[in-house]
Amino acid sequence: MSSPVLAATRNALEYPFEAHPTGTTQEVAPGVLWVRMPLPFALDHINLWLVADGNGWTMVDCGLATNTTRSLWEEIFSRDLQGRPVGRVIVTHYHPDHIGLAGWLSAKFGLVPWMTRDEFLTAHAACHSVGGTGYARVRDFFARHGLDPARLEAAGVGDGNYRRGVEPLPDTFRRIHHGDRIAIGDRSWQVIVGYGHAPEHAALHCGGAALLGGDRLPVADGRPAALERAPSVRQRLRLRRPDQSRGHQRQQQHADAEGQSRGARHYSGCRLMGAPTPPRPT
Ligand SMILES: [Zn+2]
């Protein structure tokens, strides 16, 4: 991919693009559009992706199921896609800002979202608060670890938010696996599954040039510390040194600042890397 490559540095993240307004797109590499959508909570926005795919587009992640996001998508579809439809939706993981509108988009474009099985099943479990995903179990967990009653009660205010942020969920999906190669346009993207942020989180890596990471990458002192501690991702990218993966784009910076108070920073990044070793399944 010919792209505005981000040179990874040893000690700092770099952001080659300024953040653009939510509800708009910016091309960050040929045929790769960065979309920012608003979120009605502290993270403020979510980064999503449209990748040119022949006569249509492949969308990577969907945004939260709100009327605002639906309206903004409709504007983008009519304004920015050159009359070409969305032909595929890939969902990286089950969190509502990523899978939220998958059901709406599936119905709108007559498609089935591509995603891993654990993310699909976890989304349905969380939507219906079964399988240990409901707040009662979370409350027990926090209480056992000493959270005081006031904060336990405050945390419960969000009970049910997941369902409100994702309905209607798609009722079927096309399964993707770690190591799959997905042709999008004339490029091959490899599925890299990681565990921790979500049960079977799928990132997409394109031939040594781009990584659509899909979400959170905790950072310490300006460095993506979690990647260094995440063997499932790091090893699968076969990074020879941790700093080979460092360097992020501007679009993540706002969320970085917002996430600092929690000791972790929110990403949903398109990471453009200098010269990584191509990933291989392990
Ligand atoms: Zn997430």
py3Dmol code that shows the C-alpha trace and the ligand (Angstrom):
import py3Dmol

protein = """\
ATOM      1  CA  MET A   1       0.000   0.000   0.000  1.00  0.00           C
ATOM      2  CA  SER A   2       1.311   3.385  -0.901  1.00  0.00           C
ATOM      3  CA  SER A   3       0.454   5.393   2.142  1.00  0.00           C
ATOM      4  CA  PRO A   4       1.509   8.258   4.344  1.00  0.00           C
ATOM      5  CA  VAL A   5       3.611   5.958   6.435  1.00  0.00           C
ATOM      6  CA  LEU A   6       4.041   6.753  10.049  1.00  0.00           C
ATOM      7  CA  ALA A   7       7.594   6.292  11.164  1.00  0.00           C
ATOM      8  CA  ALA A   8       7.601   4.465  14.442  1.00  0.00           C
ATOM      9  CA  THR A   9       9.866   5.939  17.052  1.00  0.00           C
ATOM     10  CA  ARG A  10      11.348   4.440  20.143  1.00  0.00           C
ATOM     11  CA  ASN A  11       9.784   6.636  22.755  1.00  0.00           C
ATOM     12  CA  ALA A  12       6.841   8.511  21.383  1.00  0.00           C
ATOM     13  CA  LEU A  13       3.581   8.212  19.532  1.00  0.00           C
ATOM     14  CA  GLU A  14       3.239  10.292  16.425  1.00  0.00           C
ATOM     15  CA  TYR A  15       0.038  11.518  14.838  1.00  0.00           C
ATOM     16  CA  PRO A  16       0.401  12.519  11.195  1.00  0.00           C
ATOM     17  CA  PHE A  17      -3.235  13.623  10.836  1.00  0.00           C
ATOM     18  CA  GLU A  18      -5.220  16.253  12.650  1.00  0.00           C
ATOM     19  CA  ALA A  19      -8.561  15.101  14.013  1.00  0.00           C
ATOM     20  CA  HIS A  20     -11.425  16.026  11.702  1.00  0.00           C
ATOM     21  CA  PRO A  21     -15.040  16.711  12.714  1.00  0.00           C
ATOM     22  CA  THR A  22     -17.241  13.833  13.768  1.00  0.00           C
ATOM     23  CA  GLY A  23     -19.561  12.638  11.054  1.00  0.00           C
ATOM     24  CA  THR A  24     -16.987  13.294   8.336  1.00  0.00           C
ATOM     25  CA  THR A  25     -14.297  11.259   6.612  1.00  0.00           C
ATOM     26  CA  GLN A  26     -10.634  11.723   5.871  1.00  0.00           C
ATOM     27  CA  GLU A  27      -8.535   9.606   3.546  1.00  0.00           C
ATOM     28  CA  VAL A  28      -5.472   8.419   5.459  1.00  0.00           C
ATOM     29  CA  ALA A  29      -4.138   6.081   2.779  1.00  0.00           C
ATOM     30  CA  PRO A  30      -5.298   5.440  -0.776  1.00  0.00           C
ATOM     31  CA  GLY A  31      -8.773   4.004  -0.464  1.00  0.00           C
ATOM     32  CA  VAL A  32      -8.827   4.037   3.334  1.00  0.00           C
ATOM     33  CA  LEU A  33     -11.233   6.547   4.892  1.00  0.00           C
ATOM     34  CA  TRP A  34     -11.093   7.387   8.576  1.00  0.00           C
ATOM     35  CA  VAL A  35     -14.555   8.113   9.991  1.00  0.00           C
ATOM     36  CA  ARG A  36     -15.122   9.733  13.383  1.00  0.00           C
ATOM     37  CA  MET A  37     -18.491   9.243  15.028  1.00  0.00           C
ATOM     38  CA  PRO A  38     -19.651  10.882  18.245  1.00  0.00           C
ATOM     39  CA  LEU A  39     -20.190   8.986  21.480  1.00  0.00           C
ATOM     40  CA  PRO A  40     -22.543  10.307  24.186  1.00  0.00           C
ATOM     41  CA  PHE A  41     -20.151   9.469  27.005  1.00  0.00           C
ATOM     42  CA  ALA A  42     -16.646  10.261  28.167  1.00  0.00           C
ATOM     43  CA  LEU A  43     -14.774   8.700  25.264  1.00  0.00           C
ATOM     44  CA  ASP A  44     -16.357  11.361  23.050  1.00  0.00           C
ATOM     45  CA  HIS A  45     -15.902   9.627  19.716  1.00  0.00           C
ATOM     46  CA  ILE A  46     -15.126   6.372  17.987  1.00  0.00           C
ATOM     47  CA  ASN A  47     -12.876   5.879  14.979  1.00  0.00           C
ATOM     48  CA  LEU A  48     -14.284   3.731  12.188  1.00  0.00           C
ATOM     49  CA  TRP A  49     -13.046   2.821   8.723  1.00  0.00           C
ATOM     50  CA  LEU A  50     -14.224   2.552   5.149  1.00  0.00           C
ATOM     51  CA  VAL A  51     -11.936   0.696   2.752  1.00  0.00           C
ATOM     52  CA  ALA A  52     -12.441   0.886  -1.008  1.00  0.00           C
ATOM     53  CA  ASP A  53     -13.457  -2.531  -2.234  1.00  0.00           C
ATOM     54  CA  GLY A  54     -13.949  -2.771  -5.984  1.00  0.00           C
ATOM     55  CA  ASN A  55     -17.342  -1.339  -6.822  1.00  0.00           C
ATOM     56  CA  GLY A  56     -18.212  -0.823  -3.195  1.00  0.00           C
ATOM     57  CA  TRP A  57     -16.790  -0.329   0.275  1.00  0.00           C
ATOM     58  CA  THR A  58     -15.890  -2.521   3.190  1.00  0.00           C
ATOM     59  CA  MET A  59     -16.721  -0.941   6.521  1.00  0.00           C
ATOM     60  CA  VAL A  60     -14.681  -1.816   9.594  1.00  0.00           C
ATOM     61  CA  ASP A  61     -16.793  -1.261  12.718  1.00  0.00           C
ATOM     62  CA  CYS A  62     -20.111   0.493  12.896  1.00  0.00           C
ATOM     63  CA  GLY A  63     -20.540   3.036  15.678  1.00  0.00           C
ATOM     64  CA  LEU A  64     -23.038   3.168  18.527  1.00  0.00           C
ATOM     65  CA  ALA A  65     -26.711   2.522  17.739  1.00  0.00           C
ATOM     66  CA  THR A  66     -28.027   6.046  18.135  1.00  0.00           C
ATOM     67  CA  ASN A  67     -30.173   8.170  15.863  1.00  0.00           C
ATOM     68  CA  THR A  68     -27.319  10.655  15.633  1.00  0.00           C
ATOM     69  CA  THR A  69     -24.904   8.055  14.298  1.00  0.00           C
ATOM     70  CA  ARG A  70     -27.473   6.701  11.847  1.00  0.00           C
ATOM     71  CA  SER A  71     -28.075  10.182  10.474  1.00  0.00           C
ATOM     72  CA  LEU A  72     -24.361  10.868  10.120  1.00  0.00           C
ATOM     73  CA  TRP A  73     -23.847   7.581   8.302  1.00  0.00           C
ATOM     74  CA  GLU A  74     -26.626   8.454   5.885  1.00  0.00           C
ATOM     75  CA  GLU A  75     -24.866  11.734   5.140  1.00  0.00           C
ATOM     76  CA  ILE A  76     -21.565   9.953   4.548  1.00  0.00           C
ATOM     77  CA  PHE A  77     -23.184   7.354   2.301  1.00  0.00           C
ATOM     78  CA  SER A  78     -24.693  10.040   0.103  1.00  0.00           C
ATOM     79  CA  ARG A  79     -21.743  12.464   0.181  1.00  0.00           C
ATOM     80  CA  ASP A  80     -18.461  10.550   0.450  1.00  0.00           C
ATOM     81  CA  LEU A  81     -18.804   7.121  -1.170  1.00  0.00           C
ATOM     82  CA  GLN A  82     -18.935   8.142  -4.832  1.00  0.00           C
ATOM     83  CA  GLY A  83     -22.240   6.352  -5.281  1.00  0.00           C
ATOM     84  CA  ARG A  84     -20.771   2.995  -4.330  1.00  0.00           C
ATOM     85  CA  PRO A  85     -22.557   0.913  -1.700  1.00  0.00           C
ATOM     86  CA  VAL A  86     -21.238  -0.714   1.417  1.00  0.00           C
ATOM     87  CA  GLY A  87     -20.798  -4.338   0.400  1.00  0.00           C
ATOM     88  CA  ARG A  88     -19.293  -5.743   3.577  1.00  0.00           C
ATOM     89  CA  VAL A  89     -19.138  -4.935   7.266  1.00  0.00           C
ATOM     90  CA  ILE A  90     -16.375  -6.336   9.438  1.00  0.00           C
ATOM     91  CA  VAL A  91     -16.816  -6.025  13.203  1.00  0.00           C
ATOM     92  CA  THR A  92     -13.662  -6.128  15.296  1.00  0.00           C
ATOM     93  CA  HIS A  93     -15.364  -6.841  18.629  1.00  0.00           C
ATOM     94  CA  TYR A  94     -18.600  -6.787  20.584  1.00  0.00           C
ATOM     95  CA  HIS A  95     -18.320  -3.431  22.360  1.00  0.00           C
ATOM     96  CA  PRO A  96     -21.304  -1.253  21.488  1.00  0.00           C
ATOM     97  CA  ASP A  97     -19.358   1.545  19.815  1.00  0.00           C
ATOM     98  CA  HIS A  98     -18.023  -1.061  17.373  1.00  0.00           C
ATOM     99  CA  ILE A  99     -20.894  -3.499  16.778  1.00  0.00           C
ATOM    100  CA  GLY A 100     -23.717  -1.110  17.648  1.00  0.00           C
ATOM    101  CA  LEU A 101     -25.130  -0.452  14.194  1.00  0.00           C
ATOM    102  CA  ALA A 102     -24.181  -3.816  12.666  1.00  0.00           C
ATOM    103  CA  GLY A 103     -27.811  -4.943  12.669  1.00  0.00           C
ATOM    104  CA  TRP A 104     -29.030  -1.720  11.084  1.00  0.00           C
ATOM    105  CA  LEU A 105     -26.301  -1.787   8.438  1.00  0.00           C
ATOM    106  CA  SER A 106     -26.904  -5.466   7.702  1.00  0.00           C
ATOM    107  CA  ALA A 107     -30.563  -4.793   7.038  1.00  0.00           C
ATOM    108  CA  LYS A 108     -29.872  -1.611   5.089  1.00  0.00           C
ATOM    109  CA  PHE A 109     -27.345  -3.182   2.712  1.00  0.00           C
ATOM    110  CA  GLY A 110     -28.637  -6.782   2.755  1.00  0.00           C
ATOM    111  CA  LEU A 111     -25.456  -8.286   4.138  1.00  0.00           C
ATOM    112  CA  VAL A 112     -24.156 -10.446   6.975  1.00  0.00           C
ATOM    113  CA  PRO A 113     -21.422  -8.974   9.182  1.00  0.00           C
ATOM    114  CA  TRP A 114     -18.068 -10.674   9.291  1.00  0.00           C
ATOM    115  CA  MET A 115     -16.729 -11.251  12.791  1.00  0.00           C
ATOM    116  CA  THR A 116     -15.328 -13.863  15.144  1.00  0.00           C
ATOM    117  CA  ARG A 117     -17.665 -16.283  16.868  1.00  0.00           C
ATOM    118  CA  ASP A 118     -16.812 -15.272  20.421  1.00  0.00           C
ATOM    119  CA  GLU A 119     -17.525 -11.623  19.672  1.00  0.00           C
ATOM    120  CA  PHE A 120     -20.870 -12.475  18.047  1.00  0.00           C
ATOM    121  CA  LEU A 121     -21.965 -14.704  20.912  1.00  0.00           C
ATOM    122  CA  THR A 122     -20.708 -12.337  23.597  1.00  0.00           C
ATOM    123  CA  ALA A 123     -22.672  -9.491  22.042  1.00  0.00           C
ATOM    124  CA  HIS A 124     -25.878 -11.491  22.302  1.00  0.00           C
ATOM    125  CA  ALA A 125     -25.080 -12.606  25.837  1.00  0.00           C
ATOM    126  CA  ALA A 126     -24.380  -9.026  26.933  1.00  0.00           C
ATOM    127  CA  CYS A 127     -27.492  -7.739  25.200  1.00  0.00           C
ATOM    128  CA  HIS A 128     -29.622 -10.125  27.254  1.00  0.00           C
ATOM    129  CA  SER A 129     -27.492 -10.018  30.429  1.00  0.00           C
ATOM    130  CA  VAL A 130     -26.925 -13.766  30.467  1.00  0.00           C
ATOM    131  CA  GLY A 131     -23.838 -15.916  30.899  1.00  0.00           C
ATOM    132  CA  GLY A 132     -22.422 -13.731  33.632  1.00  0.00           C
ATOM    133  CA  THR A 133     -22.550 -10.549  31.607  1.00  0.00           C
ATOM    134  CA  GLY A 134     -25.272  -8.795  33.624  1.00  0.00           C
ATOM    135  CA  TYR A 135     -24.664  -6.120  36.204  1.00  0.00           C
ATOM    136  CA  ALA A 136     -25.547  -8.407  39.132  1.00  0.00           C
ATOM    137  CA  ARG A 137     -22.452 -10.492  38.459  1.00  0.00           C
ATOM    138  CA  VAL A 138     -20.327  -7.416  37.851  1.00  0.00           C
ATOM    139  CA  ARG A 139     -21.541  -5.907  41.118  1.00  0.00           C
ATOM    140  CA  ASP A 140     -20.610  -9.065  43.004  1.00  0.00           C
ATOM    141  CA  PHE A 141     -17.177  -9.009  41.444  1.00  0.00           C
ATOM    142  CA  PHE A 142     -16.536  -5.377  42.346  1.00  0.00           C
ATOM    143  CA  ALA A 143     -17.924  -5.858  45.854  1.00  0.00           C
ATOM    144  CA  ARG A 144     -15.614  -8.792  46.486  1.00  0.00           C
ATOM    145  CA  HIS A 145     -12.722  -6.560  45.530  1.00  0.00           C
ATOM    146  CA  GLY A 146     -13.708  -3.830  47.943  1.00  0.00           C
ATOM    147  CA  LEU A 147     -15.585  -1.237  45.895  1.00  0.00           C
ATOM    148  CA  ASP A 148     -17.565   0.923  48.286  1.00  0.00           C
ATOM    149  CA  PRO A 149     -21.396   0.953  48.205  1.00  0.00           C
ATOM    150  CA  ALA A 150     -21.660   4.432  46.723  1.00  0.00           C
ATOM    151  CA  ARG A 151     -19.550   3.560  43.720  1.00  0.00           C
ATOM    152  CA  LEU A 152     -21.250   0.191  43.364  1.00  0.00           C
ATOM    153  CA  GLU A 153     -24.539   2.022  43.083  1.00  0.00           C
ATOM    154  CA  ALA A 154     -23.127   4.557  40.654  1.00  0.00           C
ATOM    155  CA  ALA A 155     -21.772   1.812  38.421  1.00  0.00           C
ATOM    156  CA  GLY A 156     -25.207   0.230  38.273  1.00  0.00           C
ATOM    157  CA  VAL A 157     -26.695   3.315  36.649  1.00  0.00           C
ATOM    158  CA  GLY A 158     -25.316   2.083  33.351  1.00  0.00           C
ATOM    159  CA  ASP A 159     -27.040  -1.275  33.596  1.00  0.00           C
ATOM    160  CA  GLY A 160     -28.893  -1.842  30.336  1.00  0.00           C
ATOM    161  CA  ASN A 161     -26.794   0.613  28.363  1.00  0.00           C
ATOM    162  CA  TYR A 162     -25.232  -2.161  26.340  1.00  0.00           C
ATOM    163  CA  ARG A 163     -28.573  -3.303  25.007  1.00  0.00           C
ATOM    164  CA  ARG A 164     -29.628   0.243  24.186  1.00  0.00           C
ATOM    165  CA  GLY A 165     -26.396   0.771  22.273  1.00  0.00           C
ATOM    166  CA  VAL A 166     -26.611  -2.283  20.016  1.00  0.00           C
ATOM    167  CA  GLU A 167     -30.221  -3.128  19.226  1.00  0.00           C
ATOM    168  CA  PRO A 168     -31.057  -4.643  16.879  1.00  0.00           C
ATOM    169  CA  LEU A 169     -28.087  -6.997  16.833  1.00  0.00           C
ATOM    170  CA  PRO A 170     -27.592  -9.065  13.688  1.00  0.00           C
ATOM    171  CA  ASP A 171     -28.983 -12.548  14.183  1.00  0.00           C
ATOM    172  CA  THR A 172     -26.330 -14.251  12.113  1.00  0.00           C
ATOM    173  CA  PHE A 173     -22.762 -13.622  11.006  1.00  0.00           C
ATOM    174  CA  ARG A 174     -19.972 -14.863   8.753  1.00  0.00           C
ATOM    175  CA  ARG A 175     -17.250 -16.273  10.922  1.00  0.00           C
ATOM    176  CA  ILE A 176     -13.668 -15.103  10.614  1.00  0.00           C
ATOM    177  CA  HIS A 177     -10.670 -16.737  12.263  1.00  0.00           C
ATOM    178  CA  HIS A 178      -7.189 -15.759  13.264  1.00  0.00           C
ATOM    179  CA  GLY A 179      -4.929 -15.963  10.226  1.00  0.00           C
ATOM    180  CA  ASP A 180      -7.674 -15.544   7.638  1.00  0.00           C
ATOM    181  CA  ARG A 181      -6.785 -13.364   4.702  1.00  0.00           C
ATOM    182  CA  ILE A 182      -9.532 -11.084   3.479  1.00  0.00           C
ATOM    183  CA  ALA A 183      -9.248  -9.487   0.044  1.00  0.00           C
ATOM    184  CA  ILE A 184     -10.491  -5.907   0.121  1.00  0.00           C
ATOM    185  CA  GLY A 185     -10.099  -4.320  -3.271  1.00  0.00           C
ATOM    186  CA  ASP A 186      -6.661  -5.303  -4.546  1.00  0.00           C
ATOM    187  CA  ARG A 187      -5.153  -5.676  -1.089  1.00  0.00           C
ATOM    188  CA  SER A 188      -4.979  -8.619   1.267  1.00  0.00           C
ATOM    189  CA  TRP A 189      -5.729  -8.017   4.942  1.00  0.00           C
ATOM    190  CA  GLN A 190      -4.878 -10.608   7.553  1.00  0.00           C
ATOM    191  CA  VAL A 191      -7.043 -11.239  10.589  1.00  0.00           C
ATOM    192  CA  ILE A 192      -5.075 -11.056  13.830  1.00  0.00           C
ATOM    193  CA  VAL A 193      -7.006 -12.166  16.888  1.00  0.00           C
ATOM    194  CA  GLY A 194      -6.103 -10.872  20.315  1.00  0.00           C
ATOM    195  CA  TYR A 195      -7.517 -11.620  23.740  1.00  0.00           C
ATOM    196  CA  GLY A 196      -8.078  -9.364  26.700  1.00  0.00           C
ATOM    197  CA  HIS A 197      -9.828  -6.226  25.554  1.00  0.00           C
ATOM    198  CA  ALA A 198     -12.562  -8.485  24.199  1.00  0.00           C
ATOM    199  CA  PRO A 199     -12.900 -12.280  24.007  1.00  0.00           C
ATOM    200  CA  GLU A 200     -11.816 -12.791  20.377  1.00  0.00           C
ATOM    201  CA  HIS A 201     -10.949  -9.339  19.143  1.00  0.00           C
ATOM    202  CA  ALA A 202     -10.056  -9.232  15.441  1.00  0.00           C
ATOM    203  CA  ALA A 203      -7.574  -6.687  14.111  1.00  0.00           C
ATOM    204  CA  LEU A 204      -6.851  -6.369  10.399  1.00  0.00           C
ATOM    205  CA  HIS A 205      -3.316  -6.094   9.101  1.00  0.00           C
ATOM    206  CA  CYS A 206      -2.440  -5.140   5.539  1.00  0.00           C
ATOM    207  CA  GLY A 207       0.850  -6.243   4.079  1.00  0.00           C
ATOM    208  CA  GLY A 208       3.265  -4.388   6.306  1.00  0.00           C
ATOM    209  CA  ALA A 209       1.554  -1.055   5.819  1.00  0.00           C
ATOM    210  CA  ALA A 210      -1.527  -0.676   7.983  1.00  0.00           C
ATOM    211  CA  LEU A 211      -3.172  -2.164  11.029  1.00  0.00           C
ATOM    212  CA  LEU A 212      -6.801  -1.464  11.851  1.00  0.00           C
ATOM    213  CA  GLY A 213      -6.493  -2.285  15.510  1.00  0.00           C
ATOM    214  CA  GLY A 214     -10.084  -1.894  16.570  1.00  0.00           C
ATOM    215  CA  ASP A 215      -9.773  -0.253  19.969  1.00  0.00           C
ATOM    216  CA  ARG A 216      -7.960   0.176  23.204  1.00  0.00           C
ATOM    217  CA  LEU A 217      -4.251   0.161  23.563  1.00  0.00           C
ATOM    218  CA  PRO A 218      -3.196   1.254  27.041  1.00  0.00           C
ATOM    219  CA  VAL A 219      -0.339   3.685  27.017  1.00  0.00           C
ATOM    220  CA  ALA A 220       2.185   4.648  29.647  1.00  0.00           C
ATOM    221  CA  ASP A 221       4.482   7.631  29.267  1.00  0.00           C
ATOM    222  CA  GLY A 222       3.527   8.045  25.657  1.00  0.00           C
ATOM    223  CA  ARG A 223       4.307   4.495  24.769  1.00  0.00           C
ATOM    224  CA  PRO A 224       1.884   1.705  23.839  1.00  0.00           C
ATOM    225  CA  ALA A 225       2.806  -0.335  26.870  1.00  0.00           C
ATOM    226  CA  ALA A 226       0.034  -2.860  26.549  1.00  0.00           C
ATOM    227  CA  LEU A 227       1.204  -4.014  23.171  1.00  0.00           C
ATOM    228  CA  GLU A 228       4.480  -4.896  24.741  1.00  0.00           C
ATOM    229  CA  ARG A 229       2.616  -6.923  27.337  1.00  0.00           C
ATOM    230  CA  ALA A 230       0.201  -8.505  24.912  1.00  0.00           C
ATOM    231  CA  PRO A 231       1.902 -11.573  23.524  1.00  0.00           C
ATOM    232  CA  SER A 232      -1.123 -12.609  21.543  1.00  0.00           C
ATOM    233  CA  VAL A 233      -0.812  -9.534  19.374  1.00  0.00           C
ATOM    234  CA  ARG A 234       2.884  -8.868  19.576  1.00  0.00           C
ATOM    235  CA  GLN A 235       3.961 -12.382  18.871  1.00  0.00           C
ATOM    236  CA  ARG A 236       1.535 -12.725  16.058  1.00  0.00           C
ATOM    237  CA  LEU A 237       2.942  -9.623  14.448  1.00  0.00           C
ATOM    238  CA  ARG A 238       6.378 -11.123  15.138  1.00  0.00           C
ATOM    239  CA  LEU A 239       7.749  -7.837  16.317  1.00  0.00           C
ATOM    240  CA  ARG A 240      11.453  -8.115  16.763  1.00  0.00           C
ATOM    241  CA  ARG A 241      11.497  -5.214  19.204  1.00  0.00           C
ATOM    242  CA  PRO A 242       8.586  -3.564  20.986  1.00  0.00           C
ATOM    243  CA  ASP A 243       9.371  -0.195  19.436  1.00  0.00           C
ATOM    244  CA  GLN A 244       8.668  -1.552  15.984  1.00  0.00           C
ATOM    245  CA  SER A 245       5.013  -1.254  16.754  1.00  0.00           C
ATOM    246  CA  ARG A 246       5.126   2.209  18.271  1.00  0.00           C
ATOM    247  CA  GLY A 247       3.651   5.220  16.662  1.00  0.00           C
ATOM    248  CA  HIS A 248       0.048   6.154  16.341  1.00  0.00           C
ATOM    249  CA  GLN A 249      -2.046   8.513  14.410  1.00  0.00           C
ATOM    250  CA  ARG A 250      -3.491  11.805  15.353  1.00  0.00           C
ATOM    251  CA  GLN A 251      -7.030  10.524  15.368  1.00  0.00           C
ATOM    252  CA  GLN A 252      -6.364   8.742  18.617  1.00  0.00           C
ATOM    253  CA  GLN A 253      -5.033  11.694  20.493  1.00  0.00           C
ATOM    254  CA  HIS A 254      -8.286  13.160  21.774  1.00  0.00           C
ATOM    255  CA  ALA A 255      -9.319   9.868  23.233  1.00  0.00           C
ATOM    256  CA  ASP A 256      -5.846   9.521  24.679  1.00  0.00           C
ATOM    257  CA  ALA A 257      -6.334  12.591  26.800  1.00  0.00           C
ATOM    258  CA  GLU A 258      -9.781  11.538  27.887  1.00  0.00           C
ATOM    259  CA  GLY A 259      -8.605   8.144  28.933  1.00  0.00           C
ATOM    260  CA  GLN A 260      -5.691   9.265  30.998  1.00  0.00           C
ATOM    261  CA  SER A 261      -7.689   9.532  34.193  1.00  0.00           C
ATOM    262  CA  ARG A 262      -8.444   5.861  33.939  1.00  0.00           C
ATOM    263  CA  GLY A 263      -4.841   4.948  33.402  1.00  0.00           C
ATOM    264  CA  ALA A 264      -5.543   3.648  29.951  1.00  0.00           C
ATOM    265  CA  ARG A 265      -6.170   5.346  26.660  1.00  0.00           C
ATOM    266  CA  HIS A 266      -8.764   4.563  24.110  1.00  0.00           C
ATOM    267  CA  TYR A 267      -7.733   3.691  20.641  1.00  0.00           C
ATOM    268  CA  SER A 268      -9.516   2.389  17.638  1.00  0.00           C
ATOM    269  CA  GLY A 269      -6.569   2.991  15.527  1.00  0.00           C
ATOM    270  CA  CYS A 270      -5.427   2.640  12.038  1.00  0.00           C
ATOM    271  CA  ARG A 271      -1.784   2.149  12.787  1.00  0.00           C
ATOM    272  CA  LEU A 272       0.441   2.862   9.840  1.00  0.00           C
ATOM    273  CA  MET A 273       3.749   1.269  10.432  1.00  0.00           C
ATOM    274  CA  GLY A 274       7.150   1.748   8.977  1.00  0.00           C
ATOM    275  CA  ALA A 275       8.524  -1.672   8.195  1.00  0.00           C
ATOM    276  CA  PRO A 276       6.994  -4.370  10.349  1.00  0.00           C
ATOM    277  CA  THR A 277       7.645  -7.998   9.816  1.00  0.00           C
ATOM    278  CA  PRO A 278       4.616  -9.524   8.107  1.00  0.00           C
ATOM    279  CA  PRO A 279       2.428 -11.427  10.547  1.00  0.00           C
ATOM    280  CA  ARG A 280       1.972 -15.130  10.345  1.00  0.00           C
ATOM    281  CA  PRO A 281      -0.501 -17.361  12.140  1.00  0.00           C
ATOM    282  CA  THR A 282       0.872 -19.056  15.224  1.00  0.00           C
TER     283      THR A 282
END
"""
ligand_1 = """\
1
ZN
Zn -13.664 -1.976 22.798
"""
view = py3Dmol.view(width=600, height=400)
view.addModel(protein, "pdb")
view.setStyle({"model": 0}, {"cartoon": {"style": "trace"}})
view.addModel(ligand_1, "xyz")
view.setStyle({"model": 1}, {"stick": {}})
view.zoomTo()
view.show()
